């Protein structure tokens, strides 16, 4: 705590107070939904540094698939929250689209974990940004881990409290 103010969470500008009101509920967490406009607006020009957009964290327990005129897509399902860097506004959803390589890696981690344990979930936290790229759209997303991606058992504490022991059998 500096000057009587709470320190801003990681991934939120230090000069912006985190949103104290309830999180907005979204149909999905994605760059355009969290930024509430086309993320291309925030893309830096060539030779400018990358721009942090939002921090997203949560527990993924499944995968939702579908297709549009643009092709097939996959999204994580579970419990997710995003915090926009520029103003600390919070958003929550049960569906999360992680852009670019971050999405591929998180989906892969969940699928690999579920091959070993079909009921398993993973937890993760990423700072999503945008940077200049010479690809046709002019930008690409960046992602930095802020929470180690690992298997999660959200019911473990409740299981111990409710049953008095760790496993399903005494």
Beta strands, then each sheet from edge to edge (+ up, - down):
strand 1: 24-25
strand 2: 51-68
strand 3: 71-84
strand 4: 90-96
strand 5: 121-132
strand 6: 139-152
sheet 1: 1+ 4+ 3- 2+ 5- 6+
end
